[in-house]
């Protein structure tokens, strides 16, 4: 099962989490192999880069995502707090889609006491350019 956490801004300007599960069926791959894999629909990316967080930003001042982007946590651990007070922890292998580019923002806190290596996948500004087929549900506070 392919899952990620979406951080978005609701109509009232509050940042909220949504658990997202991508719909994907196992199938053979396109090269000479017996590998079977479940593949998501392609995701258009503007650029991809590695980010090594060596000094954390404020652990109390909220901020917005600089762009629509996926963050894949490679090393270290962090927690993210929405403007409504919900907190989630993210460790290696966690995937988060940040779409709270406006509104009240979120707070990120580094928990691992050292560097945090992340893979950043910047997406096109237009949310309509990619909206995957999903089975998802807002968290209890967002319902």
N, CA and C atoms as a LAMMPS dump frame, in Angstrom:
ITEM: TIMESTEP
0
ITEM: NUMBER OF ATOMS
429
ITEM: BOX BOUNDS ff ff ff
-5.0000000000000000e+02 5.0000000000000000e+02
-5.0000000000000000e+02 5.0000000000000000e+02
-5.0000000000000000e+02 5.0000000000000000e+02
ITEM: ATOMS id mol type element x y z
1 1 1 N 0.838 -1.174 0
2 1 2 C 0 0 0
3 1 3 C 0.891 1.248 0
4 2 1 N 0.58 2.182 -0.882
5 2 2 C 1.357 3.415 -0.985
6 2 3 C 0.613 4.537 -0.27
7 3 1 N 1.277 5.104 0.736
8 3 2 C 0.627 6.134 1.532
9 3 3 C 1.542 7.331 1.733
10 4 1 N 0.919 8.486 1.917
11 4 2 C 1.645 9.676 2.346
12 4 3 C 0.696 10.531 3.164
13 5 1 N 1.25 11.54 3.815
14 5 2 C 0.467 12.487 4.599
15 5 3 C 0.466 13.802 3.842
16 6 1 N -0.716 14.327 3.633
17 6 2 C -0.871 15.627 2.97
18 6 3 C -1.094 16.691 4.037
19 7 1 N -0.364 17.799 3.933
20 7 2 C -0.547 18.97 4.791
21 7 3 C -1.1 20.072 3.908
22 8 1 N -2.316 20.52 4.199
23 8 2 C -2.985 21.485 3.332
24 8 3 C -3.637 22.577 4.174
25 9 1 N -4.114 23.619 3.492
26 9 2 C -4.825 24.715 4.138
27 9 3 C -6.308 24.585 3.819
28 10 1 N -7.154 24.594 4.862
29 10 2 C -8.597 24.502 4.629
30 10 3 C -9.177 25.883 4.301
31 11 1 N -10.498 25.933 4.101
32 11 2 C -11.17 27.175 3.7
33 11 3 C -11.022 28.284 4.746
34 12 1 N -10.828 27.922 6.01
35 12 2 C -10.69 28.913 7.086
36 12 3 C -9.237 29.353 7.292
37 13 1 N -8.308 28.822 6.48
38 13 2 C -6.895 29.195 6.617
39 13 3 C -6.123 28.343 7.599
40 14 1 N -6.747 27.308 8.152
41 14 2 C -6.072 26.404 9.099
42 14 3 C -5.297 25.331 8.329
43 15 1 N -4.137 24.969 8.849
44 15 2 C -3.393 23.856 8.246
45 15 3 C -3.898 22.556 8.867
46 16 1 N -4.026 21.539 8.021
47 16 2 C -4.568 20.25 8.458
48 16 3 C -3.832 19.111 7.776
49 17 1 N -3.873 17.936 8.435
50 17 2 C -3.316 16.708 7.866
51 17 3 C -4.425 15.917 7.184
52 18 1 N -4.036 15.162 6.169
53 18 2 C -4.917 14.197 5.516
54 18 3 C -4.088 12.959 5.2
55 19 1 N -4.554 11.804 5.598
56 19 2 C -3.886 10.55 5.255
57 19 3 C -4.339 10.136 3.864
58 20 1 N -3.393 9.899 2.971
59 20 2 C -3.708 9.592 1.581
60 20 3 C -3.14 8.221 1.221
61 21 1 N -3.964 7.396 0.597
62 21 2 C -3.535 6.111 0.065
63 21 3 C -3.722 6.148 -1.44
64 22 1 N -2.658 5.938 -2.173
65 22 2 C -2.734 5.925 -3.634
66 22 3 C -3.338 4.615 -4.111
67 23 1 N -4.14 4.7 -5.147
68 23 2 C -4.712 3.516 -5.769
69 23 3 C -3.714 3.02 -6.806
70 24 1 N -3.268 1.783 -6.65
71 24 2 C -2.315 1.203 -7.594
72 24 3 C -2.476 -0.311 -7.585
73 25 1 N -2.504 -0.891 -8.76
74 25 2 C -2.635 -2.335 -8.894
75 25 3 C -1.292 -2.928 -9.305
76 26 1 N -0.904 -4.06 -8.706
77 26 2 C 0.348 -4.711 -9.123
78 26 3 C 0.288 -5.119 -10.59
79 27 1 N 1.405 -4.924 -11.285
80 27 2 C 1.505 -5.322 -12.684
81 27 3 C 2.963 -5.542 -13.023
82 28 1 N 3.201 -6.148 -14.16
83 28 2 C 4.577 -6.362 -14.608
84 28 3 C 5.213 -5.052 -15.025
85 29 1 N 6.516 -4.988 -14.939
86 29 2 C 7.23 -3.78 -15.339
87 29 3 C 7.565 -3.859 -16.825
88 30 1 N 8.083 -2.772 -17.389
89 30 2 C 8.274 -2.671 -18.828
90 30 3 C 9.595 -3.232 -19.353
91 31 1 N 10.381 -3.853 -18.549
92 31 2 C 11.636 -4.403 -19.042
93 31 3 C 11.65 -5.905 -18.771
94 32 1 N 12.636 -6.574 -19.308
95 32 2 C 12.702 -8.034 -19.239
96 32 3 C 13.027 -8.481 -17.818
97 33 1 N 11.985 -8.674 -17.042
98 33 2 C 12.149 -9.051 -15.66
99 33 3 C 10.869 -9.722 -15.19
100 34 1 N 10.96 -10.445 -14.129
101 34 2 C 9.767 -11.059 -13.542
102 34 3 C 9.221 -10.21 -12.394
103 35 1 N 9.791 -9.05 -12.226
104 35 2 C 9.367 -8.147 -11.161
105 35 3 C 7.92 -7.715 -11.364
106 36 1 N 7.147 -7.809 -10.315
107 36 2 C 5.794 -7.268 -10.29
108 36 3 C 5.83 -6.092 -9.319
109 37 1 N 5.17 -5.001 -9.68
110 37 2 C 5.18 -3.817 -8.826
111 37 3 C 3.869 -3.07 -8.96
112 38 1 N 3.444 -2.432 -7.903
113 38 2 C 2.307 -1.514 -7.951
114 38 3 C 2.884 -0.132 -8.226
115 39 1 N 2.421 0.499 -9.281
116 39 2 C 2.941 1.805 -9.68
117 39 3 C 1.853 2.859 -9.55
118 40 1 N 2.213 3.996 -8.99
119 40 2 C 1.276 5.117 -8.952
120 40 3 C 1.243 5.747 -10.343
121 41 1 N 0.275 6.622 -10.55
122 41 2 C 0.295 7.434 -11.761
123 41 3 C 1.536 8.319 -11.706
124 42 1 N 2.092 8.691 -12.854
125 42 2 C 3.261 9.588 -12.846
126 42 3 C 2.939 10.91 -12.156
127 43 1 N 3.922 11.446 -11.474
128 43 2 C 3.786 12.713 -10.756
129 43 3 C 4.68 13.742 -11.443
130 44 1 N 4.107 14.824 -11.971
131 44 2 C 4.953 15.828 -12.617
132 44 3 C 5.792 16.574 -11.585
133 45 1 N 7.079 16.64 -11.812
134 45 2 C 7.984 17.338 -10.894
135 45 3 C 8.668 18.484 -11.628
136 46 1 N 8.826 19.598 -10.921
137 46 2 C 9.534 20.753 -11.461
138 46 3 C 11.036 20.572 -11.266
139 47 1 N 11.416 20.108 -10.077
140 47 2 C 12.819 19.81 -9.774
141 47 3 C 12.866 18.896 -8.556
142 48 1 N 13.965 18.196 -8.417
143 48 2 C 14.181 17.275 -7.305
144 48 3 C 15.553 17.582 -6.727
145 49 1 N 15.638 17.671 -5.397
146 49 2 C 16.943 17.922 -4.786
147 49 3 C 16.995 17.313 -3.399
148 50 1 N 18.205 17.122 -2.901
149 50 2 C 18.432 16.656 -1.541
150 50 3 C 18.627 17.868 -0.639
151 51 1 N 18.084 17.784 0.563
152 51 2 C 18.217 18.873 1.534
153 51 3 C 18.727 18.276 2.838
154 52 1 N 19.851 18.786 3.314
155 52 2 C 20.427 18.367 4.596
156 52 3 C 20.205 19.501 5.591
157 53 1 N 19.257 19.317 6.506
158 53 2 C 18.945 20.351 7.493
159 53 3 C 20.008 20.281 8.585
160 54 1 N 20.863 21.288 8.63
161 54 2 C 21.941 21.306 9.608
162 54 3 C 21.637 22.229 10.787
163 55 1 N 20.672 23.147 10.604
164 55 2 C 20.214 24.006 11.7
165 55 3 C 18.72 24.202 11.518
166 56 1 N 17.981 23.911 12.577
167 56 2 C 16.525 24.009 12.515
168 56 3 C 16.069 25.464 12.561
169 57 1 N 14.913 25.716 11.963
170 57 2 C 14.26 27.02 12.068
171 57 3 C 13.578 27.091 13.437
172 58 1 N 12.815 28.128 13.654
173 58 2 C 12.112 28.295 14.93
174 58 3 C 11.18 27.121 15.199
175 59 1 N 11.203 26.645 16.436
176 59 2 C 10.314 25.547 16.822
177 59 3 C 8.994 26.056 17.383
178 60 1 N 8.781 27.374 17.316
179 60 2 C 7.537 27.949 17.828
180 60 3 C 6.831 28.851 16.808
181 61 1 N 7.558 29.383 15.84
182 61 2 C 6.954 30.285 14.86
183 61 3 C 6.467 29.498 13.642
184 62 1 N 5.186 29.625 13.304
185 62 2 C 4.678 28.905 12.139
186 62 3 C 5.213 29.487 10.833
187 63 1 N 5.254 28.634 9.827
188 63 2 C 5.67 29.043 8.491
189 63 3 C 4.846 28.255 7.473
190 64 1 N 4.831 28.728 6.249
191 64 2 C 4.158 28.032 5.164
192 64 3 C 5.19 27.313 4.31
193 65 1 N 4.728 26.303 3.599
194 65 2 C 5.597 25.638 2.622
195 65 3 C 5.946 26.647 1.529
196 66 1 N 7.195 26.649 1.038
197 66 2 C 7.59 27.624 0.019
198 66 3 C 6.965 27.34 -1.349
199 67 1 N 6.484 26.103 -1.543
200 67 2 C 5.889 25.669 -2.809
201 67 3 C 5.171 24.362 -2.534
202 68 1 N 4.379 23.882 -3.472
203 68 2 C 3.829 22.531 -3.379
204 68 3 C 5 21.578 -3.55
205 69 1 N 5.166 20.66 -2.601
206 69 2 C 6.311 19.756 -2.687
207 69 3 C 6.102 18.522 -1.834
208 70 1 N 6.696 17.437 -2.314
209 70 2 C 6.807 16.239 -1.497
210 70 3 C 8.099 16.338 -0.714
211 71 1 N 8.073 15.88 0.532
212 71 2 C 9.28 15.734 1.344
213 71 3 C 9.352 14.257 1.728
214 72 1 N 10.467 13.629 1.39
215 72 2 C 10.701 12.24 1.782
216 72 3 C 11.812 12.258 2.824
217 73 1 N 11.486 11.842 4.029
218 73 2 C 12.46 11.84 5.126
219 73 3 C 13.416 10.662 4.916
220 74 1 N 14.703 10.946 4.788
221 74 2 C 15.708 9.895 4.574
222 74 3 C 16.433 9.532 5.867
223 75 1 N 16.837 10.537 6.64
224 75 2 C 17.473 10.287 7.933
225 75 3 C 16.911 11.272 8.95
226 76 1 N 17.055 10.938 10.207
227 76 2 C 16.592 11.822 11.269
228 76 3 C 15.093 11.714 11.486
229 77 1 N 14.614 12.512 12.423
230 77 2 C 13.196 12.502 12.761
231 77 3 C 12.751 13.933 13.027
232 78 1 N 11.519 14.22 12.65
233 78 2 C 10.949 15.543 12.904
234 78 3 C 9.483 15.387 13.285
235 79 1 N 8.925 16.464 13.823
236 79 2 C 7.488 16.487 14.055
237 79 3 C 6.947 17.766 13.449
238 80 1 N 5.716 17.674 12.984
239 80 2 C 5.051 18.816 12.37
240 80 3 C 3.766 19.057 13.14
241 81 1 N 3.514 20.332 13.466
242 81 2 C 2.308 20.728 14.178
243 81 3 C 1.474 21.637 13.28
244 82 1 N 0.202 21.29 13.099
245 82 2 C -0.7 22.127 12.314
246 82 3 C -1.134 23.336 13.124
247 83 1 N -1.794 24.273 12.469
248 83 2 C -2.28 25.463 13.172
249 83 3 C -3.394 25.126 14.155
250 84 1 N -3.994 23.931 14.022
251 84 2 C -5.044 23.509 14.955
252 84 3 C -4.482 22.721 16.131
253 85 1 N -3.15 22.499 16.142
254 85 2 C -2.511 21.827 17.267
255 85 3 C -2.261 20.344 17.096
256 86 1 N -2.685 19.744 15.975
257 86 2 C -2.402 18.321 15.749
258 86 3 C -0.918 18.152 15.429
259 87 1 N -0.291 17.136 16.031
260 87 2 C 1.146 16.895 15.855
261 87 3 C 1.354 15.492 15.308
262 88 1 N 2.239 15.384 14.311
263 88 2 C 2.621 14.084 13.764
264 88 3 C 4.145 14.007 13.701
265 89 1 N 4.661 12.786 13.892
266 89 2 C 6.104 12.541 13.785
267 89 3 C 6.413 11.875 12.455
268 90 1 N 7.573 12.244 11.899
269 90 2 C 8.015 11.7 10.617
270 90 3 C 9.453 11.22 10.75
271 91 1 N 9.674 9.953 10.419
272 91 2 C 11.009 9.363 10.464
273 91 3 C 11.415 8.882 9.084
274 92 1 N 12.553 8.19 8.993
275 92 2 C 13.027 7.704 7.704
276 92 3 C 11.955 6.893 6.97
277 93 1 N 11.769 7.239 5.699
278 93 2 C 10.773 6.569 4.866
279 93 3 C 9.434 7.28 4.833
280 94 1 N 9.218 8.254 5.712
281 94 2 C 7.958 9 5.718
282 94 3 C 7.873 9.898 4.484
283 95 1 N 6.67 9.995 3.926
284 95 2 C 6.433 10.853 2.765
285 95 3 C 5.339 11.841 3.124
286 96 1 N 5.595 13.111 2.844
287 96 2 C 4.627 14.157 3.156
288 96 3 C 4.467 15.07 1.942
289 97 1 N 3.223 15.376 1.588
290 97 2 C 2.93 16.344 0.537
291 97 3 C 2.555 17.65 1.217
292 98 1 N 3.367 18.681 1.031
293 98 2 C 3.096 19.985 1.629
294 98 3 C 2.383 20.858 0.616
295 99 1 N 1.172 21.3 0.984
296 99 2 C 0.394 22.188 0.125
297 99 3 C -0.146 23.381 0.913
298 100 1 N 0.381 23.623 2.096
299 100 2 C -0.069 24.784 2.885
300 100 3 C 0.793 25.998 2.554
301 101 1 N 0.701 26.45 1.315
302 101 2 C 1.516 27.574 0.857
303 101 3 C 0.924 28.923 1.26
304 102 1 N -0.262 28.903 1.86
305 102 2 C -0.874 30.113 2.407
306 102 3 C -1.579 29.733 3.709
307 103 1 N -2.252 30.677 4.324
308 103 2 C -2.942 30.386 5.581
309 103 3 C -2.032 30.548 6.785
310 104 1 N -2.408 29.898 7.881
311 104 2 C -1.721 30.068 9.167
312 104 3 C -0.411 29.29 9.277
313 105 1 N -0.159 28.353 8.385
314 105 2 C 1.113 27.644 8.373
315 105 3 C 1.207 26.521 9.384
316 106 1 N 2.403 25.986 9.505
317 106 2 C 2.691 24.866 10.395
318 106 3 C 4.034 25.101 11.071
319 107 1 N 4.315 24.316 12.101
320 107 2 C 5.6 24.374 12.813
321 107 3 C 6.299 23.042 12.619
322 108 1 N 7.587 23.085 12.295
323 108 2 C 8.402 21.879 12.16
324 108 3 C 9.462 21.88 13.238
325 109 1 N 9.607 20.751 13.915
326 109 2 C 10.635 20.615 14.95
327 109 3 C 11.498 19.399 14.636
328 110 1 N 12.805 19.593 14.623
329 110 2 C 13.73 18.473 14.492
330 110 3 C 13.825 17.743 15.815
331 111 1 N 13.759 16.406 15.77
332 111 2 C 13.784 15.625 17.009
333 111 3 C 15.03 14.77 17.159
334 112 1 N 15.793 14.622 16.1
335 112 2 C 16.887 13.655 16.129
336 112 3 C 18.192 14.217 16.684
337 113 1 N 18.266 15.514 16.905
338 113 2 C 19.465 16.09 17.497
339 113 3 C 20.652 16.173 16.551
340 114 1 N 20.461 15.882 15.293
341 114 2 C 21.531 15.971 14.306
342 114 3 C 20.95 16.385 12.972
343 115 1 N 21.72 16.168 11.934
344 115 2 C 21.251 16.511 10.596
345 115 3 C 20.016 15.686 10.23
346 116 1 N 19.189 16.258 9.365
347 116 2 C 18.041 15.559 8.785
348 116 3 C 18.172 15.637 7.278
349 117 1 N 18.339 14.495 6.654
350 117 2 C 18.45 14.456 5.198
351 117 3 C 17.076 14.147 4.614
352 118 1 N 16.631 15.007 3.686
353 118 2 C 15.341 14.808 3.035
354 118 3 C 15.508 14.917 1.527
355 119 1 N 14.621 14.236 0.823
356 119 2 C 14.513 14.367 -0.625
357 119 3 C 13.313 15.276 -0.874
358 120 1 N 13.519 16.361 -1.608
359 120 2 C 12.459 17.321 -1.893
360 120 3 C 12.093 17.203 -3.362
361 121 1 N 10.8 17.023 -3.63
362 121 2 C 10.29 16.945 -4.998
363 121 3 C 9.334 18.12 -5.18
364 122 1 N 9.811 19.173 -5.848
365 122 2 C 8.998 20.365 -6.076
366 122 3 C 7.991 20.067 -7.186
367 123 1 N 6.731 20.44 -6.945
368 123 2 C 5.646 20.172 -7.883
369 123 3 C 5.228 21.462 -8.587
370 124 1 N 4.528 21.341 -9.71
371 124 2 C 3.989 22.542 -10.353
372 124 3 C 3.078 23.298 -9.393
373 125 1 N 2.996 24.622 -9.561
374 125 2 C 2.176 25.452 -8.676
375 125 3 C 0.691 25.121 -8.76
376 126 1 N 0.238 24.703 -9.915
377 126 2 C -1.183 24.437 -10.133
378 126 3 C -1.57 23.076 -9.569
379 127 1 N -2.381 23.04 -8.492
380 127 2 C -2.782 21.754 -7.912
381 127 3 C -3.536 20.868 -8.897
382 128 1 N -4.179 21.469 -9.887
383 128 2 C -4.9 20.688 -10.888
384 128 3 C -3.989 19.933 -11.833
385 129 1 N -2.681 20.254 -11.814
386 129 2 C -1.746 19.568 -12.713
387 129 3 C -1.5 18.125 -12.278
388 130 1 N -1.8 17.835 -11.024
389 130 2 C -1.66 16.462 -10.535
390 130 3 C -2.563 16.253 -9.35
391 131 1 N -3.516 15.402 -9.521
392 131 2 C -4.39 14.999 -8.419
393 131 3 C -4.586 13.5 -8.6
394 132 1 N -3.906 12.689 -7.79
395 132 2 C -3.918 11.242 -7.996
396 132 3 C -5.249 10.604 -7.618
397 133 1 N -5.46 9.411 -8.142
398 133 2 C -6.598 8.618 -7.697
399 133 3 C -6.229 8.059 -6.331
400 134 1 N -7.057 8.376 -5.33
401 134 2 C -6.723 8.006 -3.951
402 134 3 C -7.941 7.484 -3.216
403 135 1 N -7.644 6.867 -2.107
404 135 2 C -8.645 6.623 -1.072
405 135 3 C -8.072 7.322 0.138
406 136 1 N -8.638 8.447 0.5
407 136 2 C -8.047 9.236 1.58
408 136 3 C -9.133 9.741 2.502
409 137 1 N -8.696 10.169 3.665
410 137 2 C -9.628 10.702 4.657
411 137 3 C -8.926 11.755 5.48
412 138 1 N -9.586 12.913 5.693
413 138 2 C -9.01 13.887 6.61
414 138 3 C -8.921 13.292 8.006
415 139 1 N -8.054 13.831 8.823
416 139 2 C -7.948 13.348 10.195
417 139 3 C -9.221 13.704 10.934
418 140 1 N -9.402 13.139 12.095
419 140 2 C -10.622 13.331 12.882
420 140 3 C -10.9 14.81 13.12
421 141 1 N -9.857 15.606 13.328
422 141 2 C -10.085 17.027 13.602
423 141 3 C -10.527 17.784 12.365
424 142 1 N -10.238 17.233 11.163
425 142 2 C -10.58 17.927 9.922
426 142 3 C -11.933 17.553 9.377
427 143 1 N -12.656 16.683 10.054
428 143 2 C -13.971 16.238 9.552
429 143 3 C -15.066 17.15 10.005
